Amino acid sequence: MDIDVAGLAVHILQKSLMKALESSGLVNTLRTFGFEDLRLPDLARAKQTETVQRFKIGLLTSAGQELPTKIEFSRHGPAEGIRSEAISSEVLATYRLAPVIVPHYDARSAARQKIRALFSRAQPQARDIFDLYLLSSQPDVLGADLAGGFAPQEIREGRERICSLDYEIYRDAVVNFLGPLDRAAYDSTQAWDEIRLRVVAMLEGNEHDDK
């Protein structure tokens, strides 16, 4: 889970997170999903800087298996493109949540962040490409100058990064974490080819507009 934060000092965020993780309410909620407990993060080993705080935890199943995960908080400075909306009833029902309104990035801002991640990561990630594919059909993404501000060389390198990831990498990093219905729709080499082509077209469209 990746969360952007602002206005919270490092020590205050750590204290608030640990209070939430140690609460009996969280454990009771986890048990409704088949988890017995959670392993708290090792604060001595957690990455904690003024820009990033990352906490690794483990979800313990009733079968005794530990599923590792992490919670990461980032401070990127002043944020743009944020809107507050209610979570959809479908998501609320899936996770048995009460109605809630949360702030989130609009589709255009999220897409630009994903493009930036695609260009800047030491190793390209299939999840960035998949997320861009999902965002590509959103109204405020269609026709937007998503790659504006990036050099043509960065765009070309981004295209090469997209093409370098084969189906097996995509399957292991993305498909295996999808729900049954989505897995059936996206678990094929043809689907991955379509996803990559759509995202390449997003970048190439902006590149051609700059010429």
C-alpha positions in Angstrom: 0.0 0.0 0.0 1.4 3.4 -1.1 0.1 6.5 0.5 1.1 10.2 0.0 1.2 12.3 3.1 1.8 15.9 4.0 2.1 17.9 7.2 3.0 14.9 9.4 6.4 14.6 11.1 8.2 11.3 10.8 7.8 10.4 14.5 4.1 11.3 14.6 3.3 9.2 11.6 5.2 6.3 13.0 3.3 6.6 16.3 -0.1 6.8 14.6 0.6 3.8 12.4 1.7 1.6 15.2 -1.3 2.6 17.3 -3.5 1.5 14.3 -1.6 -1.7 13.7 -1.7 -2.7 17.4 -5.5 -2.1 17.8 -7.8 -5.0 18.5 -10.2 -3.6 16.0 -7.8 -4.1 13.1 -7.1 -7.7 14.2 -10.8 -8.4 14.4 -11.4 -7.0 10.9 -8.5 -9.2 9.5 -10.1 -12.3 11.0 -13.2 -11.8 8.9 -10.9 -12.3 5.9 -9.2 -15.4 7.2 -6.2 -13.8 8.9 -5.4 -14.7 12.5 -3.0 -11.9 13.3 -0.3 -9.7 11.9 3.4 -9.4 12.4 4.3 -5.8 13.4 7.1 -4.0 11.6 10.7 -4.0 12.9 11.1 -0.2 13.5 14.9 -0.6 13.7 15.0 -1.8 10.1 12.2 0.3 8.7 13.2 2.9 6.2 12.3 6.3 7.7 13.4 9.5 6.0 11.8 12.9 5.5 10.6 11.8 2.1 9.8 8.1 2.5 8.6 5.9 5.4 8.3 2.2 4.6 7.0 -0.5 7.1 7.1 -4.2 6.3 4.4 -6.3 8.0 3.2 -9.9 7.8 -0.4 -11.1 7.6 -0.7 -14.5 9.4 -3.3 -16.9 8.0 -5.3 -19.5 9.9 -3.1 -22.1 8.2 0.0 -20.6 9.7 1.2 -19.0 6.5 2.7 -15.5 6.6 2.0 -13.2 3.7 4.5 -10.3 3.6 3.3 -6.9 2.6 4.3 -3.3 3.2 2.9 0.2 3.9 4.8 3.0 2.3 4.2 6.7 3.0 5.7 9.3 0.6 6.1 13.1 0.8 6.4 14.5 -2.7 5.8 18.1 -1.8 2.7 20.1 -2.9 0.3 17.8 -4.6 -1.9 18.7 -7.6 -4.9 17.0 -9.2 -6.4 15.8 -5.9 -10.1 15.3 -5.6 -12.3 13.8 -2.7 -14.9 11.3 -3.6 -16.9 8.5 -2.1 -15.6 5.0 -2.5 -17.8 3.0 -4.8 -20.4 0.7 -3.3 -18.9 -2.3 -5.1 -15.5 -1.8 -3.3 -17.2 -1.1 0.0 -19.1 -4.4 -0.3 -16.1 -6.4 -1.2 -14.1 -5.2 1.9 -17.1 -4.8 4.2 -16.5 -1.2 4.8 -18.8 1.6 5.9 -19.3 4.5 3.4 -16.3 6.7 3.3 -15.0 9.7 1.4 -11.3 9.8 0.7 -8.9 12.1 -1.2 -7.2 10.7 -4.3 -5.4 11.8 -7.4 -7.5 12.3 -10.5 -6.8 10.0 -13.5 -4.6 12.5 -15.4 -2.3 13.2 -12.4 -2.1 9.5 -11.6 -1.2 8.7 -15.2 1.6 11.3 -15.2 3.0 9.8 -12.0 2.9 6.4 -13.5 4.8 7.6 -16.6 7.3 9.3 -14.3 7.8 6.0 -12.4 8.1 4.1 -15.7 10.9 6.4 -16.8 12.8 6.6 -13.5 12.7 3.2 -11.8 16.0 1.2 -11.8 14.0 -1.7 -13.2 10.7 -1.2 -15.1 7.6 -2.6 -13.4 4.8 -4.4 -15.2 2.3 -2.9 -12.7 3.1 0.6 -13.9 2.2 -0.4 -17.5 -1.0 -2.2 -16.4 -2.1 0.8 -14.4 -1.5 3.1 -17.3 -3.6 0.8 -19.5 -6.4 1.0 -17.0 -6.1 4.8 -16.8 -6.0 5.2 -20.6 -9.8 5.0 -21.0 -10.6 7.7 -18.4 -12.1 10.9 -19.8 -9.5 13.3 -18.4 -6.7 11.0 -19.8 -8.0 10.7 -23.3 -6.1 13.2 -25.5 -4.2 14.7 -22.5 -0.5 15.6 -23.0 0.6 13.1 -20.4 4.3 13.1 -21.5 4.6 16.8 -21.7 7.8 18.0 -19.9 9.6 14.7 -20.7 12.4 14.7 -23.3 11.9 12.7 -26.5 14.8 10.5 -25.5 13.0 9.6 -22.2 9.9 8.8 -24.2 11.8 6.5 -26.5 13.5 4.8 -23.6 10.2 4.4 -21.9 8.8 2.7 -25.1 11.8 0.3 -25.0 11.2 -0.5 -21.3 7.6 -1.3 -22.1 8.6 -3.7 -24.8 11.3 -5.3 -22.7 8.9 -6.9 -20.2 7.6 -10.3 -21.3 4.4 -12.1 -20.5 5.9 -14.2 -17.6 7.0 -11.0 -15.8 3.6 -9.5 -16.2 1.8 -12.7 -15.1 3.9 -13.0 -11.9 3.7 -9.3 -11.0 0.1 -8.4 -12.0 -2.1 -11.3 -13.1 -1.5 -13.4 -10.0 -2.8 -10.6 -7.8 -6.1 -10.0 -9.7 -9.5 -11.3 -8.8 -10.9 -14.3 -10.6 -12.9 -12.3 -13.2 -10.1 -9.9 -14.0 -7.6 -12.8 -14.1 -9.7 -14.5 -16.7 -9.8 -11.4 -18.9 -6.1 -10.5 -18.6 -4.3 -13.8 -18.3 -2.9 -14.3 -21.9 -0.1 -13.2 -24.0 -2.5 -11.5 -26.4 -3.9 -9.4 -23.5 -0.4 -8.4 -22.5 0.5 -7.4 -26.1 -2.7 -5.3 -26.3 -1.8 -3.6 -22.9 1.7 -2.8 -24.0 0.6 -1.5 -27.4 -2.0 0.8 -25.8 0.5 2.3 -23.4 3.1 2.7 -26.2 0.5 4.5 -28.2 -0.1 6.9 -25.3 3.5 7.9 -25.2 4.0 8.0 -29.0 0.9 10.2 -29.4 2.4 12.8 -27.1 5.8 12.4 -28.8 4.2 13.0 -32.2 2.3 16.0 -30.9 5.6 17.6 -29.9 7.1 17.3 -33.4 
